[in-house]
Amino acid sequence: MEMKRKLAMVVATVAVAFGAGHVMQNGLSVQKGRVASAKAVPTSTAPKQIVPLAAGLGSTSAPAATVIEPAVSAQVPTLPPAAFAPTPEPTKTASAPEPVAPEAETTEKLADTGDACAASLDVIATDQAMLDLTLIAPCHQSERVVLRHGGLAVTGVTSSSGMLFVSLPGMDPAGEVMALFSDGLSLKAAEALPDMGLYRRFAVQWMAEDAFALNAFENGAVYGGEGHIWAENPQRPLPNIPIKGGYLTRLGDSAAALPMLAEVYTYPMDLTAPVDLTVEASVTAATCDRELLGEVLLSEGGTVVKTDLTMATPTCDAIGDVLVLNNPLPDLKLAAAN
């Protein structure tokens, strides 16, 4: 029997709104024209003008920090039942095979599609209180996904087969991770981090063009010199080699829509060498003459303190300048104590 079939599909468009909270505090200064380069040498030339800036520490939360995002609304695509136009039934012969009912065939294909869309998230705790993530979502190919853990919230993008492999610095000993897609799919997995109490982690995170940079100066290091840990010199540890100092981890995929990015500096709790931290923001055409918003987090022995960070940038005549927030760590500890 010959059948004519027509299948109509409706594809829904998903719109997601994300917001950023307010964030941080003291010690802001302007350094003229410094470019973020691993070989950059600090200039002794004074800036033409010191622009008054506003920065402040916002409210804090402890011990288990979370990132609250706006509610996500989405329309889930639906597949209408297939419509089949009737055709005259041909005369059967004794040797003709029995035709398969098209309705049964369609139902089987839909069931197979549902099984193929099963998604999973696996988390494995590794050395130095790190979390290795394996995300498999076959029906979310090349899609933006938000990963949340211990106050951190960063974006990833799945591969063309719907997979994502990421390592996150552990922030709390429970090791719980969530993966959230724009259509409402939410996955959760966890593995405890028994060595979380051995590490201290300081993080700064932001969204899109409100970019910040984290710097750690170990043992009195100067900008660009040995002991200056930053994005251009992260000092990532090697397998089975003891950590002598700290290291930096960059998180998030900047190619994602509305990227959520972070930098995390890790150093042992028993580290006796002095470390000075700064948070910087470059004045660019995208950031001048407005407020930059972000968050800073401190994890000590598995207890997380989070606070908002805000930097008021000068006018666009100051493009090329770098805003510096010096020594934010004591401010976080003081805010947590209060």
C-alpha positions as CSV (number, residue, x, y, z in Angstrom):
1,M,0.0,0.0,0.0
2,E,1.5,3.3,-1.0
3,M,1.1,6.2,1.5
4,K,1.8,9.9,1.3
5,R,3.0,11.5,4.5
6,K,3.5,15.1,5.6
7,L,5.2,16.0,8.9
8,A,5.0,19.5,10.3
9,M,7.4,20.6,13.0
10,V,7.3,23.7,15.2
11,V,10.6,25.0,16.6
12,A,10.4,27.2,19.6
13,T,12.7,30.1,20.2
14,V,14.2,30.3,23.7
15,A,14.9,33.6,25.2
16,V,16.9,33.8,28.4
17,A,17.6,36.8,30.5
18,F,20.6,37.0,32.8
19,G,21.4,39.6,35.3
20,A,24.4,40.6,37.2
21,G,24.5,41.7,40.8
22,H,26.2,44.6,42.4
23,V,29.8,44.2,43.8
24,M,33.2,45.7,46.0
25,Q,35.4,48.4,47.8
26,N,38.5,50.3,48.7
27,G,42.0,51.1,47.5
28,L,41.2,52.0,43.8
29,S,43.9,53.8,41.9
30,V,44.4,54.6,38.2
31,Q,47.6,53.5,36.5
32,K,48.0,55.1,33.0
33,G,48.4,53.0,29.9
34,R,49.6,49.7,31.4
35,V,49.0,46.8,29.0
36,A,48.3,43.3,30.4
37,S,51.3,41.4,29.0
38,A,53.4,38.7,30.6
39,K,56.5,40.7,29.7
40,A,55.1,44.1,30.6
41,V,57.4,46.2,32.8
42,P,55.9,48.7,35.2
43,T,56.3,52.2,34.0
44,S,57.5,54.9,36.3
45,T,55.7,57.6,34.2
46,A,53.0,59.2,36.3
47,P,49.5,59.3,34.7
48,K,48.4,62.6,33.2
49,Q,45.4,62.7,35.6
50,I,44.1,60.8,38.6
51,V,40.4,60.2,38.2
52,P,38.4,59.8,41.4
53,L,36.8,56.3,41.4
54,A,34.1,54.6,43.4
55,A,34.3,51.1,44.6
56,G,32.7,49.3,47.5
57,L,32.2,45.9,49.1
58,G,28.6,44.9,49.0
59,S,26.7,42.5,51.1
60,T,28.2,39.1,51.9
61,S,26.9,35.6,52.4
62,A,28.4,32.7,54.3
63,P,29.2,29.9,54.5
64,A,27.6,28.3,51.5
65,A,27.6,30.8,48.7
66,T,25.2,30.6,45.8
67,V,24.6,32.5,42.7
68,I,21.0,33.6,42.0
69,E,20.0,34.0,38.4
70,P,16.7,35.3,37.0
71,A,14.1,32.8,36.3
72,V,14.4,31.2,32.9
73,S,11.4,30.9,30.7
74,A,11.3,28.7,27.6
75,Q,9.0,27.1,25.2
76,V,9.7,23.4,24.7
77,P,9.5,22.4,21.0
78,T,6.6,20.0,20.4
79,L,6.1,17.5,17.6
80,P,2.5,17.3,16.3
81,P,1.2,13.9,15.3
82,A,1.7,13.0,11.7
83,A,-1.2,13.3,9.2
84,F,-1.6,10.8,6.6
85,A,-3.7,11.3,3.4
86,P,-5.7,8.2,2.5
87,T,-5.0,6.4,-0.7
88,P,-6.9,3.7,-2.5
89,E,-6.0,0.2,-1.2
90,P,-4.5,-2.0,-3.9
91,T,-5.8,-5.5,-4.5
92,K,-3.9,-8.0,-2.2
93,T,-2.4,-11.2,-3.6
94,A,-1.5,-14.3,-1.6
95,S,2.2,-13.7,-2.0
96,A,2.1,-10.0,-1.1
97,P,3.7,-9.2,2.4
98,E,1.6,-7.5,5.0
99,P,2.3,-3.8,5.0
100,V,3.5,-2.1,8.3
101,A,1.1,0.4,9.8
102,P,2.6,3.9,9.5
103,E,1.2,4.9,12.9
104,A,3.2,2.2,14.6
105,E,6.4,3.1,12.8
106,T,6.0,6.8,13.8
107,T,5.4,5.9,17.5
108,E,8.6,3.7,17.6
109,K,10.7,6.5,16.1
110,L,9.5,9.0,18.6
111,A,10.2,6.6,21.5
112,D,13.8,6.1,20.1
113,T,14.3,9.9,19.9
114,G,13.2,10.3,23.5
115,D,15.8,7.7,24.7
116,A,18.5,9.3,22.6
117,C,18.0,12.7,24.4
118,A,18.8,11.3,27.9
119,A,21.3,13.7,29.5
120,S,23.8,13.0,32.3
121,L,26.3,14.9,34.5
122,D,29.2,13.1,36.2
123,V,31.6,14.6,38.8
124,I,34.9,13.2,40.0
125,A,37.0,14.6,42.8
126,T,40.7,14.8,41.9
127,D,43.9,16.0,43.5
128,Q,44.2,19.5,44.9
129,A,40.5,19.7,45.6
130,M,39.5,19.9,41.9
131,L,36.3,18.6,40.3
132,D,36.4,17.0,36.8
133,L,33.0,17.2,35.1
134,T,31.6,15.1,32.2
135,L,28.4,16.5,30.7
136,I,26.5,14.5,28.1
137,A,23.4,16.0,26.5
138,P,22.9,14.6,23.0
139,C,19.9,16.9,22.2
140,H,21.8,20.0,23.4
141,Q,24.4,20.3,20.7
142,S,26.7,23.4,20.6
143,E,24.5,25.0,23.3
144,R,25.3,27.4,26.1
145,V,25.2,25.8,29.6
146,V,25.8,27.5,33.0
147,L,27.9,25.5,35.5
148,R,27.4,26.4,39.2
149,H,29.5,25.3,42.2
150,G,30.1,26.9,45.6
151,G,29.2,30.4,44.5
152,L,30.9,30.1,41.1
153,A,28.7,30.5,38.0
154,V,30.4,30.2,34.6
155,T,29.3,29.3,31.1
156,G,30.4,26.5,28.9
157,V,29.4,25.4,25.3
158,T,28.7,21.8,24.5
159,S,30.3,20.2,21.5
160,S,28.6,19.3,18.2
161,S,27.7,16.0,19.8
162,G,26.4,17.6,23.0
163,M,29.4,16.8,25.3
164,L,31.4,19.0,27.6
165,F,34.5,18.2,29.8
166,V,35.5,20.8,32.4
167,S,37.6,21.0,35.6
168,L,36.5,23.3,38.4
169,P,38.4,24.4,41.5
170,G,36.5,23.0,44.5
171,M,35.1,25.8,46.6
172,D,33.1,23.8,49.2
173,P,33.7,20.2,50.6
174,A,30.3,18.9,49.3
175,G,31.5,19.1,45.7
176,E,28.0,19.7,44.3
177,V,27.8,20.9,40.7
178,M,24.7,22.0,38.7
179,A,24.4,22.3,34.9
180,L,21.6,24.5,33.6
181,F,20.4,24.8,30.0
182,S,18.2,27.6,28.6
183,D,15.3,25.3,27.9
184,G,15.0,24.5,31.6
185,L,17.0,21.3,31.7
186,S,18.9,21.1,35.0
187,L,21.4,18.4,36.0
188,K,23.0,17.9,39.4
189,A,25.9,15.7,40.6
190,A,28.3,15.8,43.5
191,E,31.4,14.1,45.0
192,A,32.9,15.1,48.3
193,L,36.3,16.8,48.4
194,P,38.1,15.4,51.4
195,D,41.2,17.6,51.0
196,M,39.2,20.9,50.6
197,G,40.4,22.0,54.1
198,L,44.0,22.2,52.8
199,Y,43.4,25.0,50.3
200,R,42.4,28.6,50.2
201,R,40.8,30.0,47.1
202,F,40.1,33.6,46.0
203,A,37.9,34.2,42.9
204,V,36.6,37.1,40.9
205,Q,33.7,36.5,38.4
206,W,31.9,38.7,35.9
207,M,29.6,38.7,32.9
208,A,30.3,39.7,29.3
209,E,32.3,42.9,28.9
210,D,32.4,43.8,32.6
211,A,35.9,42.1,32.6
212,F,38.2,41.9,35.6
213,A,41.7,40.5,36.1
214,L,43.1,38.8,39.2
215,N,46.8,39.3,40.2
216,A,48.7,37.5,42.9
217,F,52.2,38.8,43.9
218,E,54.1,36.1,45.9
219,N,57.1,36.9,48.0
220,G,57.1,40.6,47.1
221,A,57.0,40.0,43.4
222,V,56.7,42.9,41.0
223,Y,54.4,43.2,38.0
224,G,55.6,40.9,35.3
225,G,58.4,39.4,37.4
226,E,58.9,36.0,38.9
227,G,56.2,35.3,41.5
228,H,53.6,37.4,39.7
229,I,50.7,34.9,39.1
230,W,48.1,36.1,36.6
231,A,46.3,35.0,33.4
232,E,49.5,35.3,31.3
233,N,51.5,33.3,33.9
234,P,49.0,31.0,35.7
235,Q,51.6,28.6,37.2
236,R,49.3,25.6,36.8
237,P,50.6,22.6,38.9
238,L,51.9,19.5,37.2
239,P,50.7,16.0,38.1
240,N,52.3,14.4,41.1
241,I,54.5,17.5,41.8
242,P,54.0,19.2,45.1
243,I,52.8,22.8,45.0
244,K,55.4,25.4,46.1
245,G,53.1,28.4,45.7
246,G,49.8,29.3,44.3
247,Y,48.3,29.0,40.8
248,L,45.5,30.7,38.7
249,T,42.6,29.0,37.0
250,R,40.5,30.7,34.3
251,L,36.9,29.5,34.0
252,G,34.2,30.0,31.4
253,D,33.9,30.0,27.6
254,S,34.0,33.6,26.3
255,A,32.5,32.4,23.0
256,A,29.2,31.6,24.7
257,A,26.3,34.1,24.5
258,L,26.4,36.4,27.5
259,P,29.5,34.7,28.8
260,M,30.0,34.3,32.5
261,L,33.7,34.1,33.3
262,A,35.9,33.8,36.4
263,E,39.5,33.7,37.6
264,V,40.4,31.7,40.7
265,Y,43.7,31.9,42.6
266,T,44.5,28.8,44.7
267,Y,47.2,28.6,47.4
268,P,47.7,26.2,50.3
269,M,46.4,27.1,53.8
270,D,49.8,26.5,55.3
271,L,51.6,28.7,52.9
272,T,53.8,31.0,54.9
273,A,55.1,33.2,52.0
274,P,53.4,36.6,51.8
275,V,50.9,37.1,49.0
276,D,49.4,40.4,47.8
277,L,46.2,40.3,45.7
278,T,44.8,42.9,43.4
279,V,41.7,43.0,41.2
280,E,42.1,45.1,38.0
281,A,39.8,46.4,35.3
282,S,41.0,48.0,32.0
283,V,39.3,51.1,30.7
284,T,38.2,50.3,27.2
285,A,35.6,51.6,24.7
286,A,33.2,49.0,26.1
287,T,33.8,49.8,29.8
288,C,34.5,53.5,30.0
289,D,32.2,56.0,31.8
290,R,30.0,53.4,33.6
291,E,29.9,50.9,36.4
292,L,31.4,47.5,36.1
293,L,29.7,44.7,38.1
294,G,31.1,41.4,39.3
295,E,31.5,39.3,42.4
296,V,34.4,38.1,44.6
297,L,34.5,34.9,46.6
298,L,36.8,33.6,49.3
299,S,37.0,29.9,50.2
300,E,39.0,29.0,53.3
301,G,39.0,25.4,54.4
302,G,35.7,24.9,52.6
303,T,33.8,27.9,54.0
304,V,32.8,30.4,51.3
305,V,32.2,34.1,51.6
306,K,30.8,36.0,48.7
307,T,30.4,39.7,48.1
308,D,29.5,42.0,45.2
309,L,32.1,44.1,43.4
310,T,31.5,47.4,41.6
311,M,34.0,49.7,39.9
312,A,33.0,53.1,38.6
313,T,35.2,53.8,35.5
314,P,36.3,57.2,34.3
315,T,35.3,58.9,31.1
316,C,36.3,57.5,27.7
317,D,39.2,60.0,27.6
318,A,40.9,57.5,30.0
319,I,40.8,54.6,27.6
320,G,44.0,52.6,28.2
321,D,44.1,53.2,31.9
322,V,43.9,50.3,34.4
323,L,41.8,50.5,37.6
324,V,43.4,48.6,40.5
325,L,41.7,47.4,43.7
326,N,44.5,46.6,46.1
327,N,44.4,44.0,48.9
328,P,40.7,43.0,48.8
329,L,41.3,39.9,51.0
330,P,41.1,41.7,54.4
331,D,37.9,43.5,53.4
332,L,36.3,40.1,52.7
333,K,37.4,38.7,56.1
334,L,36.2,41.8,57.9
335,A,32.8,41.7,56.1
336,A,32.4,38.0,57.0
337,A,33.1,38.7,60.6
338,N,30.5,41.4,60.7
